[in-house]
Structure formats: C-alpha cells, structure tokens
Amino acid sequence: MSLKAQITEDMKTAMRAKDSVRLGTIRLLQAAMKQREVDERIELDDAAIVAIVDKLIKQRKDSIAAFETANRTDLADIEKAELEVLKVYLPERMSEAEITTAVQAIVAEVGATGPGDMGKVMGKVKSALAGKADMGLVSAAVKAALSK
C-alpha cells in the first residue's frame, strides 16, 4: 500500500473513531500534499510525501520551541500531539553512527577537503539520505567531517 493510500485509510479510521486531533492533522497533511500536486502538476510518490511530512514536522518542532519560550504550554501540547501523528508516516530513521558513516563515505567520494566543500557534500548527502535521516543531524555530521 502506498503512503498516500495509507494516509487516506488513517483519515477514515480517525473519522470513525472521532479522533479530532488525528483527523485534523491528517487533513492538514493531505492539504499540503494536494497543494504540492496542484502547484507542480505532478502525482506525489512516497519520497515526496515523506519530504512533506519532514517539513511539517520541522514546523511543529519550531512552533513547540516558540510556544514553550512564550510559556504557552496549551499551544505547545497541541503541536506535540500533531507531531506524534505525523511521525507515524516517516520511515525508520538512521542512527547517528549510520549517518556519520554515510557522510564520511560521501566526503571521500566527492573528494572534499574542508569547510569550503560543504555545498558539494550537502548536495550529494541530501539526495542520498533524504527521508532516511534527520537533516539537522546530517548537517552536523557534515560539518564535523569537513572540519577534521
């Protein structure tokens, strides 16, 4: 079953269960998917959907940090609940050790020697690890690998 079909089925299940948080979050995800399909006139595949989910998760994390800074725990709790719903649609993430190993292999492959080669390495790393790893951890691993 494709990820898109899974999301649709989960929406139906949430409707039947009257789970408003899950239903609202899934509708938000479907709206983002539909918007991208309409804007780019494409049919989204699983990788593109994972990228959208990643983006929505990053937005939730940023919102949680802002709300907690402003002592708005009520709003932060809502964002945390949405975050948990969205995490279900991500594939299993790579560990930090796996990310470091993959980044070191790509640095060697590209022939990068220092921080000036960050752009070349990140371009290759993003295509290789998209959807498989947290890009924040990947960026840190690339910086560490190039600063040696």
PAZABA-40807 format. One record per residue (C-alpha): x, y, z. Coordinates in pm, 1 decimal. Last residue first. Example, Ala and Ser with C-alpha at 12.3 -4.5 7.8 and 13.67 -1.06 7.14 Angstrom:
REM PAZABA-40807
         X         Y         Z
    1367.0    -106.0     714.0
    1230.0    -450.0     780.0
END
This chain:
REM PAZABA-40807
         X         Y         Z
    3888.0    1748.7    1057.4
    3641.1    2034.4     998.7
    3484.1    1864.1     698.4
    3363.0    1555.6     886.3
    3224.1    1760.9    1176.5
    3038.2    1996.6     944.7
    2897.3    1700.4     750.5
    2787.4    1527.8    1072.1
    2615.8    1846.7    1194.6
    2431.7    1878.8     863.1
    2321.8    1514.9     880.6
    2194.1    1555.4    1236.6
    1981.0    1850.6    1128.6
    1877.2    1659.5     815.5
    1714.1    1387.9    1025.7
    1774.5    1070.9     828.5
    1607.6     836.8     582.1
    1372.2    1080.6     411.7
    1650.1    1227.1     201.0
    1975.8    1041.9     273.3
    2133.0    1008.0     -71.6
    1986.5    1319.6    -234.1
    2063.3    1534.8      67.0
    2413.5    1387.5     102.4
    2511.2    1473.4    -255.7
    2400.9    1834.2    -228.4
    2542.6    1858.5     123.9
    2886.9    1743.1       4.1
    2911.5    1993.3    -279.0
    2787.3    2278.6     -61.1
    3021.5    2195.3     229.7
    3331.3    2199.5       7.9
    3463.7    2522.8     159.5
    3456.0    2358.1     502.8
    3747.3    2135.9     407.3
    3890.4    1863.1     187.3
    3603.3    1722.0     -13.0
    3696.0    1441.3    -251.0
    3335.2    1378.1    -353.1
    3365.7    1005.7    -278.8
    3560.1    1062.8      44.7
    3300.2    1312.5     169.9
    3025.5    1071.1      60.0
    3178.8     784.7     259.3
    3225.8    1009.1     563.7
    2861.2    1118.0     540.8
    2735.7     757.7     525.6
    2945.5     656.2     828.1
    2834.6     959.8    1028.8
    2468.6     895.2     942.4
    2497.1     530.1    1044.7
    2655.4     630.8    1377.2
    2385.2     892.5    1437.8
    2114.4     631.8    1382.0
    1914.7     622.3    1059.4
    1543.6     691.5    1075.9
    1262.9     439.7    1030.5
    1028.0     564.2     761.0
     814.2     866.3     842.4
     435.0     846.2     833.3
     388.9     770.3    1204.8
     589.5    1082.6    1293.8
     298.8    1298.3    1171.8
      60.3    1183.9    1447.0
     323.7    1241.2    1716.8
     393.1    1592.0    1585.2
      22.6    1676.0    1590.7
      10.2    1586.5    1962.5
     323.1    1793.7    2026.6
     168.3    2091.8    1845.3
    -142.1    2072.5    2064.9
      75.4    2047.2    2376.8
     275.7    2353.9    2270.3
     -48.6    2552.2    2237.8
    -150.8    2474.4    2595.8
     208.2    2513.4    2717.7
     211.5    2878.1    2615.0
     506.6    2989.2    2829.5
     641.7    3214.0    2548.9
     960.7    3007.6    2520.8
     745.8    2694.2    2524.5
     536.8    2831.6    2238.8
     842.0    2917.5    2029.4
    1006.0    2576.8    2084.2
     681.0    2394.4    2006.6
     634.6    2603.6    1693.4
     983.3    2518.1    1566.1
     922.2    2147.8    1633.0
     584.9    2163.9    1456.1
     736.3    2335.6    1152.2
    1010.4    2071.2    1135.1
     744.6    1800.9    1148.9
     553.1    1965.9     864.2
     868.9    1977.8     651.9
     950.8    1614.1     722.7
     591.8    1515.8     634.5
     628.9    1699.9     303.1
     958.7    1523.0     232.8
     798.2    1187.8     322.7
     522.9    1265.4      70.7
     783.2    1335.0    -198.5
     956.1    1003.8    -125.2
     623.7     813.6    -133.0
     532.5     941.3    -479.1
     333.8    1256.0    -546.1
     144.8    1287.3    -874.8
     256.3    1603.6   -1051.6
     109.5    1932.8   -1166.9
     365.1    2134.5    -964.6
     120.6    2364.9    -787.5
    -168.8    2117.2    -792.6
      34.3    1824.7    -657.8
     204.4    2046.9    -399.4
    -128.5    2182.3    -276.0
    -276.5    1831.1    -265.9
       8.0    1709.7     -42.4
     -18.3    2011.1     190.5
    -395.6    1961.6     213.7
    -346.9    1591.1     283.1
    -110.0    1671.7     568.8
    -355.0    1920.1     720.6
    -632.5    1664.2     685.3
    -412.3    1411.3     863.8
    -350.8    1657.4    1146.7
    -719.0    1740.0    1183.8
    -818.9    1373.1    1186.6
    -553.4    1276.9    1442.6
    -654.9    1560.6    1675.3
   -1028.2    1502.9    1623.8
   -1031.2    1129.6    1694.2
   -1399.8    1059.3    1622.6
   -1314.4     687.7    1591.5
   -1490.9     664.1    1254.9
   -1325.8     984.8    1134.6
    -983.5     869.8    1258.6
   -1025.8     541.2    1070.1
   -1118.7     727.6     751.3
    -813.8     952.8     789.9
    -591.5     650.1     850.3
    -719.1     497.7     525.8
    -635.5     816.2     335.0
    -287.5     830.4     490.4
    -224.5     466.5     399.0
    -335.3     532.9      40.0
     -82.8     817.8      12.6
     188.1     604.4     170.5
     136.6     339.7     -93.5
       0.0       0.0       0.0
END
